[in-house]
């Protein structure tokens, strides 16, 4: 099995290196990395990782800025990732951390790393251990910040 890592130079933490470190902690997989300048470049990078480099699943890692223009670019990138999934019939795990999710640089760095690591574990589960995801269904899992937990009736 092979996992692709598509990341950007725009992010303020090396999310690709974090993802690769976490993937290696949980499974023995081949890993292909493709780094692009910005988020809107991620869809084609993911598609190339799947179609040209034979990846079974790809993680798309990006950090939109906090301005309205950045949020629009993140939305466009997200739509491109959805299209790439449909075109290739492969999962692309979107791991975006918006700069304005954190109150300061320290929290931002922590969140970028934490969310990336938790989604790397999700990628391994999706690819190799899908029953583990079934067991977590409906439990309010969140990546980065604390889990919400199930809704009480």
C-alpha positions in Angstrom: 0.0 0.0 0.0 1.1 3.5 -0.7 0.0 6.8 0.8 0.6 10.2 -0.9 1.4 13.4 1.0 0.6 16.6 -0.8 1.6 19.7 1.1 2.4 23.4 0.6 5.1 25.9 1.1 2.4 28.3 2.3 1.8 26.4 5.6 3.8 27.8 8.6 4.6 24.3 9.8 6.2 21.4 7.8 2.9 19.5 7.8 4.3 16.9 5.3 7.1 15.9 7.6 4.7 15.7 10.5 2.4 13.4 8.5 5.2 11.2 7.4 6.5 10.9 11.0 3.1 9.9 12.3 2.4 7.4 9.4 5.7 5.7 10.1 4.6 5.2 13.8 1.5 3.4 12.8 2.2 1.3 9.7 4.8 0.2 7.2 3.7 1.9 4.1 5.4 3.3 1.0 5.0 7.1 1.1 5.2 9.6 -1.8 5.5 13.3 -1.2 4.6 16.1 -3.5 5.0 19.7 -2.3 3.4 22.6 -4.1 3.3 26.4 -3.5 -0.3 26.9 -2.4 -3.6 25.3 -1.6 -5.2 25.7 -5.0 -2.3 23.5 -6.3 -3.2 20.6 -4.0 -6.0 19.0 -6.2 -3.7 18.4 -9.2 -0.9 17.2 -6.8 -3.2 14.7 -5.2 -4.5 13.5 -8.6 -0.9 13.1 -9.9 0.0 11.1 -6.7 -2.9 8.8 -7.4 -2.7 8.4 -11.1 1.1 8.8 -11.8 2.7 7.6 -8.6 0.2 4.8 -7.7 -1.0 6.1 -4.3 -3.9 4.3 -2.7 -4.9 7.3 -0.6 -3.6 10.9 -0.3 -3.4 13.4 2.5 -3.8 17.0 1.3 -2.2 19.3 3.8 -2.8 23.0 3.8 -3.0 26.1 5.9 -5.3 28.9 4.7 -4.6 32.3 6.0 -7.2 34.2 8.0 -8.4 36.7 5.4 -11.6 36.4 3.4 -9.6 35.8 0.2 -7.7 32.9 1.9 -11.0 31.3 3.0 -12.3 31.6 -0.6 -9.1 29.9 -1.9 -9.5 27.1 0.7 -13.0 26.6 -0.5 -11.9 26.4 -4.1 -9.1 24.0 -3.2 -11.6 21.8 -1.2 -13.9 21.7 -4.2 -11.0 20.6 -6.4 -10.1 17.9 -3.9 -13.7 16.6 -4.0 -13.5 16.5 -7.8 -10.2 14.7 -7.7 -11.6 12.0 -5.4 -14.6 11.5 -7.7 -12.3 11.4 -10.8 -9.9 8.8 -9.3 -12.3 6.9 -6.9 -9.6 7.3 -4.2 -9.8 8.9 -0.8 -8.1 12.3 -0.3 -8.0 13.2 3.4 -8.2 17.0 3.5 -6.2 18.4 6.4 -6.7 22.2 6.5 -5.9 24.4 9.5 -7.1 27.9 9.1 -4.8 30.5 10.6 -7.6 32.2 12.5 -8.5 28.9 14.3 -5.7 29.7 16.8 -5.3 32.6 19.2 -1.5 32.9 18.6 1.5 31.4 16.8 2.1 28.8 19.5 -1.4 27.5 19.4 -1.3 27.5 15.6 1.9 25.4 15.5 0.3 23.0 18.0 -2.9 22.7 16.0 -1.1 22.3 12.7 0.9 19.4 14.2 -2.0 17.8 16.2 -4.5 17.8 13.4 -2.0 16.5 10.9 -1.1 13.6 13.3 -4.6 12.7 14.0 -5.6 12.7 10.3 -2.5 10.6 9.6 -3.9 8.0 12.0 -7.3 8.3 10.2 -5.6 7.7 6.9 -4.0 4.5 8.2 -7.3 3.3 9.6 -9.2 4.1 6.3 -6.6 2.3 4.2 -5.7 -0.7 6.5 -8.2 -0.9 9.4 -11.6 0.4 8.3 -13.4 -1.5 11.1 -11.7 0.8 13.6 -13.4 3.8 12.0 -16.8 1.9 12.2 -16.3 1.5 15.9 -15.8 5.3 16.2 -18.9 6.2 14.2 -21.1 8.7 16.1 -18.6 9.4 18.8 -18.0 13.1 17.9 -14.3 12.7 17.0 -12.5 16.0 16.2 -9.0 16.4 14.8 -6.9 18.9 16.6 -9.1 20.2 19.4 -10.9 18.0 22.0 -13.5 15.5 20.7 -17.1 16.7 21.0 -18.4 13.3 22.1 -21.7 11.8 21.2 -24.9 13.9 21.5 -27.0 13.0 24.5 -30.7 12.2 24.1 
